Amino acid sequence: MGDRSERGSAKHKRRTTIAGDAAGAQAKRGGAGETLSGQVKEKEQRHETPANKHKSHSDAGDDAFSCHKLQESLLSSNSGYSNYRGILNWCVVMLVLSNARLVLENLIKYGILVDPIQIISLFLKDPYSWPALCLIIVSNVFIMAALYIERKLSVVSCMLGVFWGVFSGCVSVGGVMALGVFTVLFLKLYSYRDVNKWCRESRRAKARTLSRPSVHKANGTAGYTHVSYPGNLTHRDIYYFIFVPTLCYELNFPRSPRIRKRFLLRRLLEMLFLMQLMIGLIQQWMVPTIQNSMKPFQDMDLSRIVERLLKLAVPNHFIWLIFFYWYFHSSMNFVAELMQFGDREFYRDWNSETIPYFWSNWNIPVHKWCLRHFYKPMLVKGVNKFTAQLAVFFMSAFFHEYLVSVPLKMFRLWAFLGMMAQIPLAYFVGRFLRGNYGNAAVWMSLIIGQPIAVLMYFHDYYVLHYGNAAEGVAA
């Protein structure tokens, strides 16, 4: 038993010695590590200068408390900011509020002036005499004359229809409509004559004949056959051209595959609604303003004339924009859809920076006609581009004056001068104004120029028809 106890105590001593040796070795290694790290820290402290200590502390402080950086103001051109949607919405809200005040002021001052029954008197002075409608019906004579003349292969064009608008029995609004129909008919028949003349010349030169694909259905599928000159000289062909919304005739009209009834209904509802809206705005807003402008014109009060002009500019511009959408989008698309006419480019983006770009893009049918039948033939004859452009503006100015002076039964040059004034204005804007400044100049010419012409014509019409009565009342 004594031997066992001695062996047990010896084992215990050996275990204690081994554990103590391991702990001592670990302590030595830890002490050596601490000694090494302490030496490194001492070396870093010896190499670290007071300036480095200050720099490290200041950088840490700047990163923690800095709130500034190098940057431009938000509205500066160098800031790169381009999201002005909020400012645009603010402008719209301010525009609505300012015009709402004008509408309320108009209603308080004049009451409700909208009278749909009164519109009938603008078209019918005598319910048993409709001269404007009679003139429109008579226009078929010129259509038939042009067709049969072309069938006889004559180069004589029927141009007399444009002068039939001068008819003393027409009231002003009816005269404008009748004269507009005859002017459009004149331009269409001129194009009809030119294209058939080109076909005859091409045929005589034994060149490839122009042809138009016409749609026919066979076994439920659409097919195409070509109608060559003179197979196009039919009643169906010429009346299709008369009714489609284009001024340029051709033997290859693009056709839409079908009539979309929903699209047609939307355009019809737009036409009816916008027509009533324009009539209401004219009766309620424009007529009182124009009537109140007569006294400043008679007294030659310049400040009051300018005030009346600016007051008229807003409703006149709104009505012009509504008319543009009503005529060039709703009405033309309605007719084109009904006739399955495929080319629907009646206008382009005319929010332009130059005057010529606006006049080339806001009325595409007229622009195409002038380019095809007036401008390019002049270039072929050797006329330079500038002279040809002046001639186009001169012709446009003539038709503007013609469509206003004849129905009013008085010859004035306000519309003609307004159109011709576009030439120096176009030069000035193109030479000195660029970008947004040019765009602003284009809009200013539209907003201010049209009311000036309206006031001039109304003043002259008032003096011509009611001047003696006004003088008698004043006496």
VEXTORMI-829260 format. One line per field, with one value per residue (C-alpha): y, z, x; residue number from 0; residue in one letter. Coordinates in steps of 0.001 Angstrom, whole numbers, plus 500000, padded with zeros to 6 digits. Layout:
v = (Y	...)
w = (Z	...)
u = (X	...)
nr = (NUM	...)
rest = (a	...)
//
This chain:
v = (500000	502317	501642	502536	505823	506724	505920	508033	510958	510682	510760	513790	515552	514777	516117	519256	519758	519263	521684	524197	523881	524427	527460	528854	528383	530082	532910	533291	533392	535936	538011	537886	538964	541805	542830	542801	544837	547237	547710	548434	550967	552616	552881	554408	556848	557791	558400	560264	564036	566610	567850	564361	564002	567304	566364	563012	564537	567372	564957	562853	565954	567235	563911	563799	567371	568517	569695	571547	570481	572069	572461	574899	576450	574410	576925	577583	576270	574309	572414	569841	570076	569595	568436	571558	569660	571345	574810	573871	572690	575933	577937	575936	576524	580263	580416	578665	580922	584140	583175	581969	585491	586886	584469	585423	589120	588637	586838	589492	592342	590988	588017	584944	585983	582527	582153	579128	580458	583604	581526	580629	584294	584347	581824	582708	586292	585091	581543	581154	582298	580294	581855	580269	576777	577462	578484	575283	573210	575124	574134	570729	572466	573229	569705	568234	570794	569851	566136	566422	568829	566301	563601	565683	565857	569600	571549	574335	574578	575681	578522	580686	578998	580897	584175	582995	583801	587452	587337	590238	588101	586131	587073	587223	583763	582043	583947	582752	579139	579382	581205	578676	575811	577469	578273	574658	573514	575815	574405	570823	571297	573013	569972	567660	569445	569401	565688	564689	566928	565175	561826	562891	564096	560862	558881	560796	560221	556497	556488	554258	555215	556323	554016	553859	550636	550235	547782	545027	541968	538485	535455	537593	538832	542262	542539	545363	546294	549226	551986	553714	557010	557752	555147	557522	560041	558864	560467	558186	559134	562900	563035	560872	563409	566325	564927	563567	566007	566819	569428	567365	564889	561667	558293	556410	557509	555429	553695	552433	548824	549534	552188	552264	553077	553998	556330	557886	558392	560037	562492	563301	564026	566207	568163	568828	569742	571992	573782	574689	575699	578053	579651	580146	581704	584060	585218	585466	586636	588105	590058	592276	592975	593973	596154	597954	598616	601012	604065	603944	603694	606653	608728	607434	606668	604678	603309	602083	600575	598591	597492	596300	594532	592619	591758	590395	588432	585746	584634	585018	582736	580147	580078	579802	576794	575152	575807	574261	571047	571037	571482	569807	566905	566175	567199	566058	562727	562230	562770	560736	557815	557974	558004	555470	557971	556703	559797	561451	563896	567086	568924	568467	569765	573514	574585	575997	578395	580069	581633	579634	576334	577244	578104	574896	572583	573886	573327	570372	570132	573752	573388	570311	572090	575188	573053	570773	573122	576536	576497	573617	574649	578090	576494	574391	577578	579040	581243	581382	580019	583361	584802	581616	581813	585449	584449	581737	584255	586728	584129	583106	586762	587231	584296	585416	588848	587400	585088	588001	591041	589452	588096	591386	593263	595698	595747	596192	595042	594131	590362	590868	593182	590837	587949	590016	591261	587659	588045	590684	589046	585697	587353	589083	585958	583747	586234	587523	585125	581467	578642	579614	583273	582380	580141	582979	585330	582866	582592	586365	586870	584446	585795	589513	589578	587986	590282	593328	592150	591297	594773	596483	594646	595073	598780	599297	597174	599103	602482	601395	600013	601830	604982	607270	605951	606456	610031	610739	609457	611495	614627)
w = (500000	500722	497267	495700	497581	496561	492913	493092	494605	491967	489175	490737	490949	487309	486166	488200	486821	483212	483636	485307	482564	479855	481643	482072	478405	477384	479780	478301	474753	475826	477522	474450	472258	474560	474592	470749	470352	472965	471070	467826	469592	471083	467636	466186	469056	468487	464744	465243	465304	466890	463394	462351	465567	464876	461240	462095	464787	462439	459565	461895	463110	459536	458448	461462	461389	457691	456014	452924	449562	446225	444235	442098	442908	441741	439155	437714	434229	435493	438143	435669	437111	434490	436297	436158	436324	439570	438109	435061	437296	439249	436013	434999	438390	438236	434673	435678	438701	436774	433981	436481	437879	434369	433759	437041	436296	432854	434275	436964	434465	431466	432737	430532	426875	425279	422958	420611	418769	417810	415833	413308	412344	411397	408651	407674	407144	405272	406070	402454	400901	401408	399030	400655	400380	396785	395948	397479	395414	392269	392874	391365	387986	388198	389341	386328	384024	385238	384795	381240	380233	381407	379514	376398	377269	377479	379553	380329	384027	385580	387905	387867	390859	393292	392336	392959	396639	395907	396383	397890	399328	401700	405335	406673	408280	405376	402959	404783	404533	400854	399957	401910	399994	396647	397612	398613	395415	393358	394944	394485	390828	390157	391579	389622	386404	387116	387936	384875	382766	384154	383348	379759	379366	380851	378520	375480	376475	376732	380344	383040	383752	387186	388844	391932	393864	394388	396965	395975	397874	396469	398551	401679	401241	400158	396871	394757	391130	389429	387742	385150	383392	381856	383837	386807	384997	386572	388699	391610	391474	391312	394026	396292	395854	396476	399835	401261	403518	401151	398481	396415	393897	393065	391574	394600	397674	400755	402094	405580	405748	407599	409328	413095	414541	418032	416608	414367	417295	419458	416708	416145	419842	419903	416909	418480	421912	420684	418246	421062	423257	420607	419989	423722	424233	421300	422544	426206	426088	422754	421605	424740	424670	421001	421478	424391	422200	419865	422122	422706	418918	418303	420970	419855	423481	423017	426556	426461	423008	424302	427336	425097	422836	425703	427130	423762	423229	425826	424618	420982	421476	423386	420635	417963	419719	420118	416447	415453	417346	416117	412456	411943	414345	415040	411734	409346	411117	411083	407324	406686	408724	406945	403526	404602	403694	405074	405223	408541	408774	408830	411144	412725	415890	415188	418633	416785	417314	413889	411897	408651	410563	412086	408741	407217	409882	411312	408108	406201	403395	402340	402771	400516	397871	397874	397748	394968	392703	393313	394904	393024	389576	390147	390960	387794	385784	387185	389989	393004	396370	398135	395414	395379	399154	398877	396201	398471	401306	398881	397668	401241	402194	399228	400216	403857	402787	400197	402712	405098	402920	400515	403140	405064	401772	402413	401006	403673	403817	407474	406924	403876	405765	408754	406574	404735	408088	408791	406335	408280	411549	410320	409401	412783	414808	412760	412972	416546	418573	419112	421229	423844	422820	419258	420528	422708	419700	417644	420401	420866	417158	417392	420643	419824	416017	415584	418025	416247	412948	414641	416178	412919	410884	413493	413814	410050	409775	412613	411114	407646	408696	411931	411839	410585	413141	415952	414823	414689	418231	419457	417793)
u = (500000	502882	504244	500888	500716	504214	503468	500253	502063	504782	502169	500518	503838	504623	501188	501678	505163	504012	501094	503342	505930	503259	501866	505333	506145	502899	503620	507063	505661	503024	505632	507831	504850	504015	507659	507765	504554	505753	509000	507073	504847	507882	509491	506269	506119	509746	509137	505757	506250	503893	502872	501795	499834	498016	497268	495763	493573	492394	491525	489467	487662	486936	485485	483254	481891	482196	478933	480262	481620	482530	479275	477231	473866	470888	469650	473122	473796	476837	474882	473566	470052	467346	464196	462023	458745	457769	458357	456281	453435	453681	453403	450329	448691	449433	448106	444886	444396	445052	442680	440085	440100	439571	436699	435045	435525	433985	430942	430418	430724	428787	426811	426322	426475	426587	423585	423559	420492	422367	424866	422176	421814	425488	424780	421217	420168	417095	415860	414712	417981	421168	423715	426780	425297	424277	427836	429202	426757	427736	431374	430524	430392	434105	434918	433118	434707	438190	437459	436139	438883	441462	439633	440073	443791	443701	446216	443748	443044	439814	440824	437724	436138	438307	436613	433079	433404	432569	428841	426975	424186	426447	426770	430327	430534	428796	431022	434141	432973	432022	435216	437279	435660	436377	439968	440620	438924	441146	444315	443101	442158	445477	447281	444942	445842	449586	449758	447741	449958	453045	451437	450809	454377	455668	453440	454608	458210	457419	458524	457137	453533	452490	450021	447880	447233	443499	442207	439816	438700	438878	437913	437903	441481	442646	444513	445904	445452	447138	445182	447331	446780	444275	442345	442319	440080	436826	434131	434984	438658	438230	435561	437688	440487	438102	436984	440260	442188	445039	445726	448173	446812	448591	447828	449130	447224	448092	444988	444228	442977	439711	437600	438121	434707	435921	438547	435898	433515	436195	437082	433399	432821	435938	434671	431269	432636	435450	433145	430760	433702	435100	431708	431171	434607	434098	430698	431636	435231	436287	433222	432952	436687	436603	433529	435182	438224	436419	436501	440294	440746	438453	440218	443652	444471	447679	447896	444295	444830	447811	445785	442922	445401	446986	443575	442465	445690	444898	441425	442444	445438	443409	440789	443484	445052	441637	440892	444214	443417	439794	440702	444083	443615	439960	438330	441049	441492	437719	437529	440688	439365	436027	437742	440422	443120	446425	448656	447739	450662	448612	451022	454426	456036	455942	457188	460166	463040	462764	459931	460470	460421	457059	455470	456854	455445	452188	450129	451557	448917	449509	453276	453337	451265	453491	456629	455390	453446	454991	458454	460111	458758	460281	463641	463405	462876	466099	464772	467090	465956	465600	463370	461288	460830	459743	457240	455798	455356	453776	451269	450451	449952	447618	445406	445296	444091	441720	440022	439393	438698	436215	433760	433952	433341	436167	439667	442327	445937	446322	446560	448785	451141	451158	452315	454913	456235	457241	460138	462159	461092	462436	465744	466025	465185	467507	470375	470230	468069	468861	467517	464952	465073	464112	461315	460004	460074	458006	455396	455289	454623	451690	450249	450548	450393	446968	445088	446514	445026	441698	441422	442384	439754	437042	437773	437607	434457	432810	433697	432563	429165	428300	430401	427627	425145	427641	428324	424576	424085	427049	425666)
nr = (0	1	2	3	4	5	6	7	8	9	10	11	12	13	14	15	16	17	18	19	20	21	22	23	24	25	26	27	28	29	30	31	32	33	34	35	36	37	38	39	40	41	42	43	44	45	46	47	48	49	50	51	52	53	54	55	56	57	58	59	60	61	62	63	64	65	66	67	68	69	70	71	72	73	74	75	76	77	78	79	80	81	82	83	84	85	86	87	88	89	90	91	92	93	94	95	96	97	98	99	100	101	102	103	104	105	106	107	108	109	110	111	112	113	114	115	116	117	118	119	120	121	122	123	124	125	126	127	128	129	130	131	132	133	134	135	136	137	138	139	140	141	142	143	144	145	146	147	148	149	150	151	152	153	154	155	156	157	158	159	160	161	162	163	164	165	166	167	168	169	170	171	172	173	174	175	176	177	178	179	180	181	182	183	184	185	186	187	188	189	190	191	192	193	194	195	196	197	198	199	200	201	202	203	204	205	206	207	208	209	210	211	212	213	214	215	216	217	218	219	220	221	222	223	224	225	226	227	228	229	230	231	232	233	234	235	236	237	238	239	240	241	242	243	244	245	246	247	248	249	250	251	252	253	254	255	256	257	258	259	260	261	262	263	264	265	266	267	268	269	270	271	272	273	274	275	276	277	278	279	280	281	282	283	284	285	286	287	288	289	290	291	292	293	294	295	296	297	298	299	300	301	302	303	304	305	306	307	308	309	310	311	312	313	314	315	316	317	318	319	320	321	322	323	324	325	326	327	328	329	330	331	332	333	334	335	336	337	338	339	340	341	342	343	344	345	346	347	348	349	350	351	352	353	354	355	356	357	358	359	360	361	362	363	364	365	366	367	368	369	370	371	372	373	374	375	376	377	378	379	380	381	382	383	384	385	386	387	388	389	390	391	392	393	394	395	396	397	398	399	400	401	402	403	404	405	406	407	408	409	410	411	412	413	414	415	416	417	418	419	420	421	422	423	424	425	426	427	428	429	430	431	432	433	434	435	436	437	438	439	440	441	442	443	444	445	446	447	448	449	450	451	452	453	454	455	456	457	458	459	460	461	462	463	464	465	466	467	468	469	470	471	472	473	474)
rest = (m	g	d	r	s	e	r	g	s	a	k	h	k	r	r	t	t	i	a	g	d	a	a	g	a	q	a	k	r	g	g	a	g	e	t	l	s	g	q	v	k	e	k	e	q	r	h	e	t	p	a	n	k	h	k	s	h	s	d	a	g	d	d	a	f	s	c	h	k	l	q	e	s	l	l	s	s	n	s	g	y	s	n	y	r	g	i	l	n	w	c	v	v	m	l	v	l	s	n	a	r	l	v	l	e	n	l	i	k	y	g	i	l	v	d	p	i	q	i	i	s	l	f	l	k	d	p	y	s	w	p	a	l	c	l	i	i	v	s	n	v	f	i	m	a	a	l	y	i	e	r	k	l	s	v	v	s	c	m	l	g	v	f	w	g	v	f	s	g	c	v	s	v	g	g	v	m	a	l	g	v	f	t	v	l	f	l	k	l	y	s	y	r	d	v	n	k	w	c	r	e	s	r	r	a	k	a	r	t	l	s	r	p	s	v	h	k	a	n	g	t	a	g	y	t	h	v	s	y	p	g	n	l	t	h	r	d	i	y	y	f	i	f	v	p	t	l	c	y	e	l	n	f	p	r	s	p	r	i	r	k	r	f	l	l	r	r	l	l	e	m	l	f	l	m	q	l	m	i	g	l	i	q	q	w	m	v	p	t	i	q	n	s	m	k	p	f	q	d	m	d	l	s	r	i	v	e	r	l	l	k	l	a	v	p	n	h	f	i	w	l	i	f	f	y	w	y	f	h	s	s	m	n	f	v	a	e	l	m	q	f	g	d	r	e	f	y	r	d	w	n	s	e	t	i	p	y	f	w	s	n	w	n	i	p	v	h	k	w	c	l	r	h	f	y	k	p	m	l	v	k	g	v	n	k	f	t	a	q	l	a	v	f	f	m	s	a	f	f	h	e	y	l	v	s	v	p	l	k	m	f	r	l	w	a	f	l	g	m	m	a	q	i	p	l	a	y	f	v	g	r	f	l	r	g	n	y	g	n	a	a	v	w	m	s	l	i	i	g	q	p	i	a	v	l	m	y	f	h	d	y	y	v	l	h	y	g	n	a	a	e	g	v	a	a)
//
